Amino acid sequence: MIQLLLVLLASSLQQHGVEAESSHISKLHHSAAKEQNGVQESQHEKMVSVSAEGEGELHSPNFPRVYPRSTMLVWRLVAANENARIQITFDQRFGLEDPEDGICKYDFVEVEDPVSGAVLGRWCGTQSVPGPQVSSGRQLRIRFSSDEYFPSEPGFSVRYTLLPQQSEAPVPAVPPVEVLSEAVSQLGTVEEVLRYLEPERWQLDMEDLYKPTWHLLGKSFIQPRKSRGIVDLNLLREEVRLYSCTPRNFSVSLREELRRTDVIFWPSCLLVQRCGGNCACCAHRCHDCQCQPTRVAKKYHEVLMLRHRAGSRGLQKTLTDVPLEHHEECGCVCKDDSD
């Protein structure tokens, strides 16, 4: 009888230990699924059917108040009509954590077109409200992400509607390379170039541009692409601007500049600002582009002037102001424009 009781007690303890271990493992898996890199990942995106009868709304948690930290929410909008498209419009009350270096890295809302695989845009901050977005097919994905720091308000809210079926619009023609090149050459920074080319998704392009990748160098070496900050494209562009067609110091002979060969000046030469440099990146498409002044100012310089006295062997010495032309602004001018 005692042996039977001992067997039953050992079996009960073993079963209880297995259940406790299983419960502990389950909690660990749940915790790992809940937090990954500090962001709460949802296991499945939420499907939202969009019908022709009405419209709906999606928003960040607690909108229009502060949204929670460490949150990841994904909605997939699916049109009930096979041939319809979906349009979303953002509420004017929009505010997420500010970007870093102009890029939405932490808290953001992102819209993706699953049919084309293109990200239509990623937005954050409070400077501007995103414009309306339209799907190319019957689906649209919206992703909201916040990290563990600095939640903001009011978050975001979008209203979705179904657009009626339309005939396919003609694909807009790509501008000629010459026209695009001339337009881009007038922009001052990489950010301006990407914003000009892709107004809605330029931040994503900026992030992809400096994403660390590997590429082949020659036939036998690979090296990581240089990260942002090592090569400053904006600085390179600014150096070209500073040392192309710009005002710079030139020394001029006063006797030649003033056409006074009857006197002696001291100093005999002075520094003036005159246009100089080449116009290799002239915006005009012409063969003869020249650097010319676009704004000129006359400035006076005090110098010592010596001249012969009439009927005397000595020299007359006087301090006098001489006018010299200074170029304050320069520009590249195409000779063909004046023809």
FENRAUR-V998747 format. One record per pair of residues at least 24 apart in sequence whose C-alpha atoms are under 10 Angstrom apart, sorted by the first residue. I is the first residue (numbers start at 0). GAP is how many residues later the second one is. Records with the same first field share a line. If there is no record, write none. Layout:
I->GAP + GAP
This chain:
33->36 + 37
34->35 + 36
35->34
36->33 + 110 + 111
37->31 + 32 + 33 + 108 + 109 + 110 + 111
38->30 + 31 + 32 + 33 + 106 + 107 + 108 + 109
39->29 + 30 + 31 + 32 + 33 + 105 + 106 + 107 + 108
40->29 + 30 + 31 + 32 + 33 + 104
41->29 + 30 + 31 + 32
42->29 + 30 + 31
43->29 + 30 + 31
44->27 + 28 + 29 + 30 + 31 + 96 + 97 + 98
45->27 + 28 + 29 + 30 + 31 + 95 + 96
46->27 + 28 + 29 + 30 + 31 + 94
47->27 + 28 + 29 + 30 + 31 + 32 + 91 + 92 + 93
48->27 + 28 + 29 + 30 + 31 + 32 + 90
49->27 + 28 + 29 + 30 + 31 + 34 + 35 + 36 + 88 + 89 + 110 + 111 + 112
50->27 + 28 + 29 + 30 + 33 + 35 + 110 + 111 + 112
51->27 + 28 + 29 + 32 + 109 + 110 + 111 + 112
52->108 + 109
53->106 + 107 + 108
54->33 + 104 + 105 + 106 + 107
55->32 + 102 + 103 + 104 + 105 + 106
56->31 + 32 + 33 + 34 + 100 + 101 + 102 + 103 + 104
57->30 + 32 + 84 + 98 + 99 + 100 + 101 + 102
58->31 + 32 + 85 + 95 + 96 + 97 + 98 + 99 + 100
59->49 + 83 + 84 + 85 + 93 + 94 + 95 + 96 + 97 + 98
60->83 + 93 + 94 + 95 + 96
61->91 + 92 + 93 + 94
62->30 + 31 + 90 + 91 + 92 + 93 + 94
63->29 + 30 + 31 + 89 + 90 + 91 + 92 + 93
64->30 + 87 + 88 + 89 + 90 + 91
65->29 + 30 + 84 + 85 + 86 + 87 + 88 + 89
66->29 + 79 + 83 + 84 + 85 + 86 + 87 + 88 + 89
67->77 + 78 + 79 + 80 + 81 + 82 + 83 + 84 + 85 + 87
68->38 + 76 + 77 + 78 + 79 + 80 + 81 + 82 + 83
69->36 + 37 + 75 + 76 + 77 + 78 + 79 + 81
70->36 + 73 + 74 + 75 + 76 + 77
71->35 + 36 + 37 + 71 + 72 + 73 + 74 + 75
72->36 + 69 + 70 + 71 + 72 + 73
73->35 + 36 + 37 + 67 + 68 + 69 + 70 + 71
74->36 + 65 + 66 + 67 + 68 + 69
75->35 + 36 + 37 + 38 + 63 + 64 + 65 + 66 + 67
76->58 + 61 + 62 + 63 + 64 + 65 + 83
77->59 + 60 + 61 + 62 + 63 + 84
78->58 + 59 + 60 + 61 + 82 + 83 + 84
79->58 + 59 + 82
80->57 + 81 + 82 + 83 + 84
81->55 + 56 + 57 + 83
82->54 + 55 + 80 + 81 + 82 + 83
83->51 + 52 + 53 + 54 + 55 + 78 + 79 + 80 + 81 + 82
84->49 + 50 + 51 + 52 + 53 + 54 + 55 + 76 + 77 + 78 + 79 + 80 + 81
85->47 + 48 + 49 + 50 + 51 + 52 + 53 + 54 + 74 + 75 + 76 + 77 + 78
86->45 + 46 + 47 + 48 + 49 + 52 + 53 + 71 + 72 + 73 + 74 + 75 + 76
87->43 + 44 + 45 + 46 + 47 + 52 + 54 + 69 + 70 + 71 + 72 + 73 + 74
88->40 + 41 + 42 + 43 + 44 + 45 + 68 + 69 + 70 + 71 + 72
89->39 + 40 + 41 + 42 + 43 + 66 + 67 + 68 + 69 + 70
90->38 + 39 + 40 + 64 + 65 + 66 + 67 + 68
91->36 + 37 + 38 + 39 + 64 + 65 + 66
92->33 + 35 + 36 + 60 + 61 + 62 + 63 + 64
93->29 + 30 + 31 + 32 + 33 + 34 + 35 + 36 + 58 + 59 + 60 + 61 + 62 + 63 + 64
94->28 + 29 + 30 + 31 + 32 + 33 + 34 + 56 + 57 + 58 + 59 + 60 + 61 + 62
95->27 + 28 + 29 + 30 + 31 + 50 + 54 + 55 + 56 + 57 + 58 + 59 + 60
96->26 + 27 + 28 + 29 + 49 + 50 + 52 + 53 + 54 + 55 + 56 + 58
97->25 + 26 + 27 + 28 + 29 + 52 + 53 + 54
98->24 + 25 + 26 + 27 + 104
99->25
100->102
101->89 + 100 + 101 + 104 + 105
102->99 + 100 + 101 + 102 + 103 + 104
103->99 + 100 + 103
104->40 + 41 + 42 + 98 + 99 + 102
105->39 + 40 + 41 + 42 + 43 + 44 + 45
106->37 + 38 + 39 + 40 + 41 + 42 + 43 + 44 + 45 + 48
107->35 + 36 + 37 + 38 + 39 + 47 + 48
108->33 + 34 + 35 + 36 + 37 + 46 + 47 + 48
109->31 + 32 + 33 + 34 + 35 + 91 + 94
110->24 + 29 + 30 + 31 + 32 + 33 + 90
111->27 + 28 + 29 + 30 + 31
112->24 + 25 + 26 + 27 + 28 + 29
113->24 + 25 + 26 + 27
114->24 + 25 + 26
117->83
118->81 + 82 + 85
119->78 + 79 + 80 + 81 + 82 + 84
120->77 + 78 + 79 + 80 + 81 + 82 + 83 + 84
121->78 + 79 + 80 + 81 + 82
122->77 + 78 + 80 + 81
123->31 + 32
124->27 + 28 + 30
125->26 + 27 + 28 + 29
128->27
129->70
130->69
131->26 + 27 + 28
132->27 + 67
133->26 + 27 + 28 + 29
134->28
137->24 + 25
177->107
178->106
180->102
181->99 + 100 + 101 + 102 + 103
182->100
183->99
184->52 + 96 + 97 + 98
185->96 + 97
186->50
187->46 + 47 + 49 + 50 + 53
188->43 + 44 + 45 + 46 + 47 + 48 + 49
189->42 + 43 + 44 + 47
190->43
239->41
240->40
241->35
242->33 + 34 + 35
243->31 + 32 + 33 + 34 + 35 + 36 + 37 + 38 + 47 + 86 + 87 + 88
244->30 + 31 + 32 + 33 + 34 + 35 + 36 + 37 + 45 + 46 + 47 + 48 + 84 + 85 + 86 + 87
245->27 + 28 + 29 + 30 + 31 + 32 + 45 + 46 + 47 + 81 + 82 + 83 + 84 + 85 + 86
246->25 + 26 + 27 + 28 + 29 + 30 + 44 + 45 + 46 + 79 + 80 + 81 + 82 + 83 + 84
247->24 + 25 + 26 + 27 + 28 + 29 + 78 + 79 + 80
248->24 + 25 + 26 + 27 + 77 + 78
249->24 + 25 + 26 + 76
251->72
253->49 + 68 + 69 + 70
256->66 + 67 + 68
257->64 + 65 + 66
261->44 + 45 + 46
262->42 + 43 + 44 + 45 + 52 + 53
263->40 + 41 + 42 + 43 + 44 + 51 + 53
264->38 + 39 + 40 + 41 + 42 + 52 + 53 + 54 + 55 + 57
265->36 + 37 + 38 + 39 + 40 + 53
266->35 + 36 + 37 + 38
267->35 + 36 + 37
268->34
269->31 + 33 + 54
270->53 + 55
271->27 + 52 + 53 + 54 + 55
272->24 + 51 + 52 + 53 + 54 + 55 + 56
273->51 + 52 + 53 + 54 + 55 + 56
274->51 + 52 + 53 + 54 + 55 + 56
275->51 + 54 + 55
276->53 + 55
277->54
278->52 + 53 + 54 + 55
279->52
280->51
281->49 + 50 + 51 + 52
282->49 + 50 + 51
283->48 + 49 + 50 + 51 + 52 + 53
284->49 + 51
285->47 + 48 + 49 + 50 + 51
286->47 + 48 + 49
287->44 + 45 + 46 + 47 + 48
288->42 + 43 + 44 + 45 + 46 + 47 + 48
289->41 + 42 + 43 + 44 + 45
290->39 + 40 + 41 + 42 + 43
291->35 + 37 + 38 + 39 + 40 + 41 + 42
292->33 + 34 + 35 + 36 + 37 + 38 + 39 + 40
293->33 + 34 + 35 + 36 + 37 + 38 + 39
294->31 + 32 + 33 + 34 + 35 + 36
295->29 + 30 + 31 + 32 + 33 + 34
296->26 + 27 + 28 + 29 + 30 + 31 + 32
297->24 + 25 + 26 + 27 + 28 + 29
298->24 + 25 + 26 + 27
299->24 + 25
